[in-house]
Amino acid sequence: MDETRCREEVQKRLGWGYFYQCSRKIWKDGYCKQHHPESVKKRQEKATRRHEESQKKTCWYKLNEAQKTIVDQAAEIKRLKAELEKTNKEMRLPLFLMERPETG
């Protein structure tokens, strides 16, 4: 292993199982800039962010978010109805005042 070059082993394009030492000069901690663990981590984080942003533009993601909103709103409606019933029972209002008239 050449100590003046990057210590990362890279794969040849000839096929699986053919590896050789990277030919770039050492940048930090025995690695070139491309193969240094910090650089790799930053590159992977950037790729992950880009992928997540592209996923947010898909119709499936938007549909899933809309469904979550509907579920949250249904739970809020249920909670408010229970609160209204409790309030009406405490105030002893007649049943017809509790019901909302149908519109349409």
N, C-alpha and C positions, 0 to 999 in steps of 0.2 A: 504494500500500500504506500503510495507516494504521499508523504507528509506535507508537501507544498500545495497540494490540491484538495478540493472539497472531499470530505470523507463519505459523502452519500454515494450509494451504489444505485446506478440508473440502469434501466432495461434497454437493451439494444432493440432496434426495430426489426431485427431478423426473426424474432419469435420469442416465445415464452422460455424462460430459463437462461437467457443470455444477459448477464449483468456485467457492468464494468464501473470503475470509479469515475465520478464526475470530473470533467476536465477543467472546471473553472478554478480560479485562485481563491484562497481562503479569505473570507470577509470577516467572520467573527466565530469564535469557539470551534474552529475546525471546519466550518461550513461556508459555502458561498452564499450570496444574498438570497438566491432562489430556494435553496434547500435548508436554510437556517430555520429551526423550529418556530421562532417568533414570526418570521416572514410567512411560513406555511400557515400558521394559525391565523394571521391577519387575512391572508388570501382566502382561506376557508370561511372565515366570518363574513367577508365581503360577498362571497358567492352565495352564502346562506341568506344574507339580507336581500340580495338581488332576487333570489328564488322566491322568498317569502313575499316580496313586493309584486312579483309577476303573478303569484298565486292569488293575491288579493284582487286582481283584475279579472279573474275568471268568473263566469256565471255561477259555477258551483259554490265558490266561496261566498259570493253575494247572496245566494239562496240560503246557504247555511246561516249566515249572519241574520238574514230576515226571519228565518225560523226561530232563532234564539230570541230575537226581539218580540216575536209573537208570543212565545212561551212566557217571557218575562211580563209582557203586558197582560196576559191571561191570569197570571198569578197575582198581579197587582189588582185586577178587576175583582178577583175572588176575595182578596183581602179587604178591599173597600166595601164590597157587598156585605161581608161579615161584620165589618165595623158599623155599617149603616143599620143592619138588623139589630145589632146590640144597642145602638143609640135609640132606635125606634122603640125597642122593648123597654128601655129605661124611661123614655118619655111617654110610653103607653099610647102611641099614635094608632089610629085605626088602620087596618090592613090595606084599605084602598089608597091611603096616602103613601104607603111604602112602595107600591108598584108604580113603575114608570109607564106612562101611556105609550101604546104602540104608534109608531110613525110609519107612514108609507103610503 
